[in-house]
Amino acid sequence: MGGRCSTPRIWPSSTSTSRPRSSLRRGSIFSKIGSALALATGPKYDGKYLHSLLRQHLGDTKLDGALTHVVIPAFDIAYLQPTIFSSFQLENQPAKNALLSDIAIGTSAAPTFFPAHYFETNDGKGGTRAFNLIDGAVAANNPTLLAMNQVAEHMVLAGQQPAGKSYIVISIGCGTSSLPKLKYSAKDAAKWGILSWLIKDGSVPILDMFNAGSADMVDFHLSVLSAVLGSSHQYLRIQYDKLSGSAGSIDDCSKANLDKLVKIGEELLSEKVSGVDLETGRNVEVPGGGTNAEELAKYARQLSDERRRRRNN
């Protein structure tokens, strides 16, 4: 689920054959000017290394070869609308049975970082279907509702009635900045032109705002939906909202930063379960809740018991 969370995010390393398009010495004024010019004329990375690894590891496996049901959002810039690759829908939408590598490349094609991805599939009627894809986060930065929608539709078509107890949802975020609500101001943005909206102090403001808005709307909807369905106790959201420095970078794959992210993940397991304050967007502890590790263990037991029940029926 979700462009940035549902598929491998494999970024060029310092020893890879895929590098930023500017080859000037890092840290120099000429490097900064060159990088700015490169970003203005094309994506930061050519994507070749990412693409080669995905082709290598996923091979010729298509969506129908996934080991479990998957729902992967992308955004088709030709139609200006989301494209959902769902294993639940393959029977009625054979054109979506694309190579997993193509789907992964498309859903991770973050604007300004990677090039958009084009590929074609058989439409099941003797023709072809073309896809022109970019990052799925453009459509669903938090794809929880999308996944629940697909499950509900599948249940209805199978003659079942979705209810609150039908869902056990574990949603794991990629982390957010420690000061996401103070990063920009109207006073500054009022002076921005096109370039500043696209590139500002190493960030992409317009993408930051679209992504944050998309994810926050999911929190709004889920707060109401879970209350109506009586399933608040069956929804676990784990999100770290204190990223800073290199840890908040989208493409810093240095060993030091990766080790830092692992440490953050380990510490997050011991923290109390939290929910989103819909007014501030900040995480707040859920009264009476255990730690994230304890909740994950509880959910694992529930899922194991459910699988055992289904096998015995």
C-alpha positions, 0 to 999 in steps of 0.5 A: 500500500502506498507509493513510498511505504508499500514497495522497496525504496532503493536509492543510489548509494555512493558506490552505485552506478546511478548518481545524481546528474550533477557530477561536480564536487559536493559542497562547493558553490559550483556543486550547489549551482549545478545541482540547482540547474540539474533539478530545474531541467530534470529529475535528481536521479536517473533511476537506472540503478533502482530499476535494475535492482527491481528487475533483478529481484522481481523478475517476470513476476506479475501482480497475480504472482504476489504471495498475498493480496496487495493494493498499490496506488500510483498516479497516471499523469496522462489521465490525471487520476489515481491508478490502483493495482489491486490483486482483488480486481484482476479478474475484472481488470486484466490490464492491471496484471502488470509486472511487479517491477513496473508497478514498483518503479511507477509507484516510487517515481517521486516527482523531481527525484525519479523520472515518470515511468511508462509501460504497457500491458495486455488488456485481455481483449487483444489490445494494450493498455498504456500507463504513465505513472508517478509516485502513488503518494500523489494520490494516497500518501496514507493508503489505509482507506484505500486498502479498506475500500478494496477489502470491503468491495471484495467482501460485498462481491463475495456476498458478505457484509463488511462490519467493524469486526471485519477489519484489523488494520496495522498502518506503519508510516514513514515518519514526518518532520519534527516541526512539520507545522512550522516549516512554512509560513504564509508570510514567506510563501506570499513572496514565492514564485514557481521555482520557490514552490518547487524547490526551497531550502532543499525541500519541495514545498508543493509536494510536502503540502500535498503529501501532508494534506493527503495523509491528514485527510485519512486520519480525519476520515478514519477517526469518524469511520472507526467510531461508526464501525466500533472498530477503534480498538482494531486499528493501530497506527505507528508513526514517528513525527520527530524526524530531524536532520538526515533522518528526515531526508528522502534520499540519504542512504549513508550507513550512518543514516540507515543505522540512525533510522534502525535505532529510531524504529527500535525506540518507537517499539517501546513507545506508547501507542499514539493517535493523531490530534486532529487539531494540531496534527501531532501524535498524542498517547492513547489513554490506557494503551500499551506500547507499540511492541505489545500492540503488535504482539496482540495483533499477531496473536489475533491474526494467527488465531483467525488464520487457524480458524479459517483453516479448520473451517 
